[in-house]
Amino acid sequence: MIEFRLDSHSGVPTYLQLVHQVKQALRLGMLQPRDQLPTVKEVVATLAINPNTVLKAYRELDHEGLVVGRRGQGTFVAVQDSAAPPDRSRLAASLAHWIRQAQNAGCDQDDIAALFATATHEAFGRRAV
């Protein structure tokens, strides 16, 4: 089950942080079709946020077709028609190796994030930030 985290300094609305975390967990295979998301009550108790915030995030995910709410049962990852996501374990291992190399070269977390963001934007044909 996913464990949500909030970054109060990110400037990203709380409900969007929850949405982004679910999407990332789906991309990484940490959430599978039919997995249950934490209940609104569980998220509220863990993060000390308004229940309407959690409901808004879950509604957004439902609207995008990523989850399905079942009255009285909870919210579940939707079954997608597409093929299973590719195994990304080798890519993750390569990225972890690259991060260690960057750290050994004297880069801190912000330097690494900036390098990654620039490379990502360039690879997808966008202007670097």
N, CA, C and O of each residue as an XYZ file, in Angstrom:
516
protein
N       0.852     -1.186      0.000
C       0.000      0.000      0.000
C       0.896      1.246      0.000
O       1.967      1.258      0.607
N       0.448      2.259     -0.672
C       1.186      3.511     -0.779
C       1.123      4.277      0.542
O       0.097      4.284      1.223
N       2.228      4.914      0.886
C       2.272      5.800      2.054
C       2.545      7.206      1.537
O       3.612      7.482      0.988
N       1.578      8.082      1.717
C       1.714      9.445      1.217
C       2.649     10.261      2.101
O       2.738     10.052      3.311
N       3.349     11.206      1.452
C       4.205     12.174      2.134
C       3.872     13.549      1.584
O       3.521     13.691      0.412
N       3.981     14.542      2.417
C       3.720     15.906      1.963
C       4.955     16.760      2.124
O       5.730     16.588      3.064
N       5.131     17.685      1.194
C       6.209     18.668      1.261
C       5.557     20.039      1.341
O       5.089     20.574      0.336
N       5.530     20.597      2.532
C       4.849     21.880      2.740
C       5.583     23.040      2.073
O       5.028     24.132      1.953
N       6.816     22.818      1.641
C       7.605     23.878      1.017
C       7.619     23.797     -0.508
O       8.266     24.615     -1.162
N       6.913     22.820     -1.083
C       6.991     22.611     -2.530
C       6.192     23.632     -3.331
O       6.498     23.880     -4.497
N       5.175     24.225     -2.721
C       4.310     25.135     -3.449
C       3.247     24.412     -4.264
O       2.428     25.056     -4.919
N       3.250     23.081     -4.233
C       2.269     22.278     -4.950
C       1.101     22.010     -4.002
O       1.318     21.591     -2.865
N      -0.134     22.244     -4.450
C      -1.277     21.990     -3.577
C      -1.264     20.550     -3.048
O      -0.823     19.622     -3.727
N      -1.752     20.400     -1.840
C      -1.719     19.102     -1.169
C      -2.398     18.017     -1.994
O      -1.857     16.921     -2.140
N      -3.578     18.310     -2.535
C      -4.281     17.268     -3.287
C      -3.478     16.830     -4.503
O      -3.498     15.654     -4.865
N      -2.765     17.771     -5.143
C      -1.942     17.412     -6.306
C      -0.729     16.581     -5.897
O      -0.290     15.717     -6.656
N      -0.189     16.831     -4.717
C       0.908     16.004     -4.236
C       0.444     14.551     -4.106
O       1.177     13.629     -4.463
N      -0.766     14.352     -3.596
C      -1.314     13.001     -3.477
C      -1.513     12.385     -4.862
O      -1.158     11.228     -5.084
N      -2.076     13.150     -5.786
C      -2.295     12.671     -7.153
C      -0.964     12.268     -7.785
O      -0.858     11.191     -8.371
N       0.040     13.117     -7.670
C       1.343     12.843     -8.277
C       1.979     11.587     -7.681
O       2.607     10.805     -8.395
N       1.816     11.399     -6.383
C       2.407     10.224     -5.746
C       1.740      8.933     -6.215
O       2.415      7.920     -6.398
N       0.432      8.961     -6.411
C      -0.256      7.780     -6.934
C       0.212      7.512     -8.363
O       0.494      6.367     -8.715
N       0.295      8.545     -9.179
C       0.733      8.359    -10.567
C       2.154      7.802    -10.614
O       2.451      6.922    -11.422
N       3.024      8.309     -9.755
C       4.399      7.814     -9.733
C       4.434      6.353     -9.287
O       5.166      5.547     -9.862
N       3.653      6.010     -8.272
C       3.609      4.619     -7.806
C       3.098      3.696     -8.908
O       3.559      2.561     -9.027
N       2.158      4.168     -9.705
C       1.663      3.379    -10.835
C       2.756      3.194    -11.883
O       2.963      2.090    -12.388
N       3.456      4.285    -12.205
C       4.530      4.212    -13.212
C       5.625      3.245    -12.801
O       6.178      2.521    -13.630
N       5.930      3.242    -11.512
C       7.028      2.414    -11.013
C       6.594      1.000    -10.677
O       7.419      0.177    -10.281
N       5.314      0.710    -10.829
C       4.828     -0.628    -10.538
C       4.633     -0.903     -9.061
O       4.442     -2.050     -8.658
N       4.681      0.144     -8.251
C       4.470     -0.036     -6.811
C       2.991     -0.234     -6.500
O       2.643     -0.804     -5.466
N       2.132      0.229     -7.379
C       0.693     -0.007     -7.288
C       0.274     -0.800     -8.512
O       0.687     -0.497     -9.631
N      -0.534     -1.798     -8.298
C      -1.007     -2.666     -9.366
C      -2.521     -2.553     -9.484
O      -3.187     -2.121     -8.544
N      -3.070     -2.942    -10.639
C      -4.527     -2.958    -10.765
C      -5.168     -3.737     -9.620
O      -4.690     -4.796     -9.213
N      -6.252     -3.185     -9.122
C      -7.055     -3.738     -8.025
C      -6.461     -3.486     -6.645
O      -7.093     -3.833     -5.647
N      -5.255     -2.890     -6.546
C      -4.715     -2.519     -5.228
C      -5.591     -1.443     -4.615
O      -6.117     -0.581     -5.319
N      -5.741     -1.496     -3.318
C      -6.551     -0.500     -2.627
C      -5.672      0.648     -2.140
O      -4.596      0.430     -1.585
N      -6.148      1.867     -2.356
C      -5.487      3.043     -1.801
C      -5.898      3.163     -0.340
O      -6.922      2.615      0.067
N      -5.099      3.881      0.449
C      -5.506      4.102      1.842
C      -6.870      4.797      1.880
O      -7.189      5.593      0.996
N      -7.652      4.502      2.879
C      -8.943      5.157      3.020
C      -8.728      6.627      3.326
O      -7.659      7.031      3.785
N      -9.750      7.417      3.069
C      -9.677      8.849      3.376
C      -9.350      9.024      4.858
O      -8.519      9.854      5.225
N     -10.000      8.247      5.690
C      -9.788      8.329      7.137
C      -8.328      8.029      7.506
O      -7.760      8.701      8.366
N      -7.722      7.032      6.866
C      -6.325      6.689      7.134
C      -5.386      7.821      6.712
O      -4.455      8.165      7.440
N      -5.635      8.396      5.535
C      -4.780      9.482      5.047
C      -4.901     10.699      5.964
O      -3.900     11.330      6.303
N      -6.123     11.022      6.360
C      -6.358     12.167      7.246
C      -5.620     11.959      8.565
O      -4.988     12.886      9.073
N      -5.695     10.754      9.124
C      -5.042     10.467     10.396
C      -3.521     10.529     10.280
O      -2.844     11.010     11.188
N      -2.993     10.046      9.169
C      -1.538     10.020      8.974
C      -0.960     11.399      8.689
O       0.085     11.759      9.229
N      -1.634     12.170      7.843
C      -1.075     13.442      7.376
C      -1.663     14.670      8.064
O      -1.168     15.783      7.883
N      -2.710     14.469      8.847
C      -3.378     15.583      9.535
C      -3.826     16.652      8.535
O      -3.500     17.831      8.673
N      -4.583     16.209      7.526
C      -5.125     17.131      6.528
C      -6.639     16.992      6.488
O      -7.209     16.070      7.070
N      -7.270     17.913      5.797
C      -8.725     17.925      5.673
C      -9.195     16.763      4.800
O      -8.601     16.506      3.752
N     -10.247     16.057      5.211
C     -10.752     14.951      4.395
C     -11.141     15.376      2.975
O     -11.015     14.592      2.034
N     -11.613     16.615      2.824
C     -11.989     17.093      1.488
C     -10.798     17.143      0.542
O     -10.960     17.003     -0.671
N      -9.610     17.342      1.085
C      -8.392     17.364      0.270
C      -8.129     15.985     -0.316
O      -7.799     15.853     -1.495
N      -8.278     14.966      0.511
C      -8.069     13.594      0.052
C      -9.148     13.219     -0.967
O      -8.861     12.613     -2.000
N     -10.387     13.589     -0.658
C     -11.478     13.305     -1.581
C     -11.249     13.969     -2.932
O     -11.536     13.376     -3.972
N     -10.735     15.195     -2.925
C     -10.456     15.907     -4.173
C      -9.385     15.167     -4.981
O      -9.508     15.034     -6.198
N      -8.350     14.693     -4.312
C      -7.293     13.944     -5.001
C      -7.855     12.660     -5.596
O      -7.571     12.330     -6.748
N      -8.650     11.936     -4.816
C      -9.208     10.680     -5.293
C     -10.194     10.918     -6.443
O     -10.265     10.118     -7.376
N     -10.944     12.003     -6.375
C     -11.864     12.338     -7.487
C     -11.082     12.640     -8.761
O     -11.476     12.219     -9.848
N      -9.984     13.363     -8.630
C      -9.134     13.683     -9.778
C      -8.597     12.394    -10.414
O      -8.625     12.241    -11.635
N      -8.114     11.481     -9.585
C      -7.595     10.206    -10.083
C      -8.702      9.381    -10.745
O      -8.473      8.714    -11.754
N      -9.901      9.437    -10.165
C     -11.049      8.737    -10.737
C     -11.411      9.346    -12.090
O     -11.679      8.627    -13.053
N     -11.416     10.668    -12.154
C     -11.737     11.374    -13.398
C     -10.750     10.998    -14.511
O     -11.129     10.919    -15.679
N      -9.493     10.769    -14.143
C      -8.471     10.383    -15.122
C      -8.509      8.890    -15.440
O      -7.749      8.410    -16.280
N      -9.396      8.162    -14.768
C      -9.534      6.735    -15.035
C      -8.484      5.867    -14.381
O      -8.319      4.705    -14.753
N      -7.772      6.411    -13.413
C      -6.697      5.659    -12.768
C      -7.166      4.850    -11.568
O      -6.577      3.823    -11.232
N      -8.229      5.318    -10.926
C      -8.778      4.603     -9.777
C     -10.289      4.518     -9.911
O     -10.907      5.231    -10.703
N     -10.863      3.632     -9.120
C     -12.308      3.459     -9.082
C     -12.725      3.430     -7.619
O     -12.184      2.665     -6.821
N     -13.694      4.273     -7.278
C     -14.227      4.264     -5.922
C     -15.389      3.301     -5.826
O     -16.270      3.285     -6.686
N     -15.388      2.500     -4.777
C     -16.489      1.570     -4.538
C     -17.122      1.940     -3.206
O     -16.500      1.823     -2.150
N     -18.362      2.386     -3.274
C     -19.070      2.850     -2.086
C     -19.013      1.792     -0.977
O     -19.398      0.639     -1.171
N     -18.526      2.219      0.178
C     -18.453      1.341      1.339
C     -17.255      0.417      1.364
O     -17.033     -0.286      2.350
N     -16.468      0.410      0.276
C     -15.315     -0.494      0.215
C     -13.991      0.244      0.128
O     -12.995     -0.214      0.688
N     -13.958      1.377     -0.562
C     -12.724      2.125     -0.693
C     -12.435      2.513     -2.125
O     -13.306      2.465     -2.993
N     -11.201      2.895     -2.352
C     -10.741      3.330     -3.668
C      -9.676      2.362     -4.140
O      -8.747      2.032     -3.403
N      -9.819      1.909     -5.382
C      -8.947      0.869     -5.916
C      -8.332      1.306     -7.238
O      -8.936      2.066     -7.996
N      -7.117      0.813     -7.508
C      -6.461      1.085     -8.781
C      -7.288      0.425     -9.882
O      -7.646     -0.749     -9.787
N      -7.581      1.188    -10.918
C      -8.382      0.692    -12.033
C      -7.589     -0.323    -12.844
O      -6.361     -0.272    -12.909
N      -8.309     -1.230    -13.448
C      -7.704     -2.195    -14.367
C      -7.583     -1.505    -15.711
O      -8.580     -1.055    -16.275
N      -6.373     -1.420    -16.222
C      -6.118     -0.754    -17.499
C      -6.112     -1.772    -18.624
O      -5.731     -2.926    -18.425
N      -6.535     -1.347    -19.807
C      -6.562     -2.219    -20.973
C      -5.183     -2.416    -21.587
O      -4.950     -3.386    -22.309
N      -4.271     -1.496    -21.301
C      -2.958     -1.554    -21.944
C      -2.101     -2.668    -21.345
O      -2.427     -3.243    -20.307
N      -1.010     -2.950    -22.023
C      -0.084     -3.986    -21.571
C       0.576     -3.568    -20.257
O       0.582     -2.393    -19.890
N       1.118     -4.540    -19.574
C       1.795     -4.268    -18.301
C       2.974     -3.328    -18.536
O       3.609     -3.375    -19.590
N       3.266     -2.468    -17.548
C       4.396     -1.559    -17.720
C       5.701     -2.347    -17.818
O       5.829     -3.426    -17.238
N       6.662     -1.804    -18.551
C       7.931     -2.518    -18.707
C       8.673     -2.608    -17.375
O       8.484     -1.783    -16.482
N       9.518     -3.628    -17.267
C      10.344     -3.782    -16.071
C      11.410     -2.700    -16.096
O      12.228     -2.634    -17.013
N      11.388     -1.876    -15.102
C      12.316     -0.742    -15.066
C      13.438     -0.943    -14.065
O      14.156      0.007    -13.752
N      13.606     -2.151    -13.558
C      14.601     -2.380    -12.510
C      16.026     -2.107    -12.996
O      16.834     -1.556    -12.248
N      16.344     -2.482    -14.234
C      17.702     -2.209    -14.746
C      17.918     -0.715    -14.921
O      19.001     -0.204    -14.638
N      16.885     -0.009    -15.387
C      17.009      1.444    -15.525
C      17.205      2.102    -14.159
O      18.023      3.009    -14.009
N      16.451      1.638    -13.172
C      16.583      2.190    -11.822
C      17.979      1.939    -11.268
O      18.561      2.813    -10.625
N      18.517      0.750    -11.515
C      19.868      0.431    -11.047
C      20.906      1.317    -11.739
O      21.849      1.785    -11.102
N      20.731      1.544    -13.035
C      21.656      2.422    -13.768
C      21.582      3.847    -13.253
O      22.601      4.522    -13.108
N      20.370      4.295    -12.979
C      20.198      5.646    -12.456
C      20.824      5.778    -11.069
O      21.467      6.785    -10.774
N      20.640      4.771    -10.220
C      21.250      4.797     -8.885
C      22.773      4.853     -8.998
O      23.433      5.553     -8.230
N      23.329      4.109     -9.965
C      24.775      4.134    -10.193
C      25.225      5.530    -10.640
O      26.242      6.044    -10.174
N      24.462      6.124    -11.540
C      24.789      7.474    -12.017
C      24.748      8.478    -10.866
O      25.607      9.355    -10.774
N      23.753      8.350     -9.992
C      23.641      9.257     -8.840
C      24.849      9.111     -7.931
O      25.387     10.109     -7.452
N      25.284      7.876     -7.688
C      26.485      7.673     -6.859
C      27.708      8.315     -7.513
O      28.544      8.906     -6.829
N      27.812      8.196     -8.845
C      28.925      8.834     -9.554
C      28.869     10.354     -9.383
O      29.893     10.996     -9.148
N      27.681     10.917     -9.500
C      27.526     12.367     -9.340
C      27.890     12.788     -7.921
O      28.534     13.819     -7.729
N      27.485     12.004     -6.928
C      27.844     12.320     -5.541
C      29.353     12.262     -5.353
O      29.937     13.125     -4.698
N      29.983     11.241     -5.931
C      31.438     11.106     -5.821
C      32.163     12.250     -6.512
O      33.295     12.582     -6.163
N      31.499     12.853     -7.500
C      32.084     13.994     -8.211
C      31.835     15.302     -7.460
O      32.268     16.363     -7.910
N      31.140     15.236     -6.318
C      30.927     16.431     -5.504
C      29.564     17.081     -5.667
O      29.338     18.164     -5.129
N      28.658     16.457     -6.389
C      27.321     17.031     -6.573
C      26.452     16.740     -5.351
O      26.497     15.646     -4.789
N      25.664     17.734     -4.949
C      24.689     17.505     -3.885
C      23.332     17.190     -4.511
O      23.211     17.133     -5.734
N      22.321     16.988     -3.682
C      21.009     16.588     -4.184
C      20.428     17.614     -5.146
O      19.839     17.233     -6.158
N      20.578     18.903     -4.862
C      20.053     19.941     -5.751
C      20.782     19.950     -7.091
O      20.162     20.152     -8.135
N      22.107     19.730     -7.065
C      22.871     19.660     -8.323
C      22.383     18.496     -9.184
O      22.182     18.637    -10.390
N      22.199     17.353     -8.544
C      21.763     16.157     -9.267
C      20.373     16.365     -9.848
O      20.112     16.002    -10.994
N      19.479     16.953     -9.053
C      18.116     17.213     -9.537
C      18.143     18.160    -10.733
O      17.398     17.966    -11.694
N      18.992     19.177    -10.682
C      19.090     20.129    -11.790
C      19.644     19.451    -13.041
O      19.144     19.676    -14.143
N      20.668     18.627    -12.876
C      21.227     17.906    -14.017
C      20.184     16.976    -14.639
O      20.043     16.915    -15.861
N      19.469     16.267    -13.798
C      18.452     15.335    -14.290
C      17.335     16.078    -15.009
O      16.896     15.657    -16.079
N      16.869     17.188    -14.423
C      15.791     17.963    -15.039
C      16.231     18.508    -16.396
O      15.465     18.472    -17.359
N      17.448     19.007    -16.472
C      17.962     19.539    -17.733
C      18.055     18.448    -18.790
O      17.637     18.646    -19.931
N      18.601     17.300    -18.412
C      18.728     16.200    -19.362
C      17.359     15.695    -19.816
O      17.168     15.371    -20.989
N      16.423     15.631    -18.896
C      15.073     15.180    -19.242
C      14.406     16.138    -20.213
O      13.825     15.715    -21.213
N      14.489     17.428    -19.919
C      13.879     18.423    -20.806
C      14.519     18.397    -22.188
O      13.826     18.508    -23.200
N      15.833     18.251    -22.230
C      16.515     18.209    -23.529
C      16.151     16.951    -24.304
O      15.981     16.998    -25.522
N      16.031     15.831    -23.605
C      15.702     14.577    -24.273
C      14.307     14.590    -24.869
O      14.047     13.921    -25.869
N      13.422     15.338    -24.267
C      12.050     15.411    -24.767
C      11.800     16.667    -25.588
O      10.656     17.025    -25.865
N      12.889     17.333    -25.975
C      12.785     18.455    -26.901
C      12.250     19.733    -26.290
O      11.731     20.590    -27.005
N      12.366     19.873    -24.997
C      11.915     21.107    -24.355
C      13.102     21.904    -23.892
O      14.202     21.381    -23.715
N      12.860     23.170    -23.702
C      13.913     24.046    -23.204
C      14.210     23.693    -21.747
O      13.285     23.489    -20.961
N      15.478     23.620    -21.384
C      15.877     23.336    -20.012
C      15.464     24.481    -19.095
O      15.422     25.642    -19.502
N      15.160     24.126    -17.844
C      14.776     25.147    -16.857
C      15.934     25.515    -15.987
O      15.797     26.358    -15.100
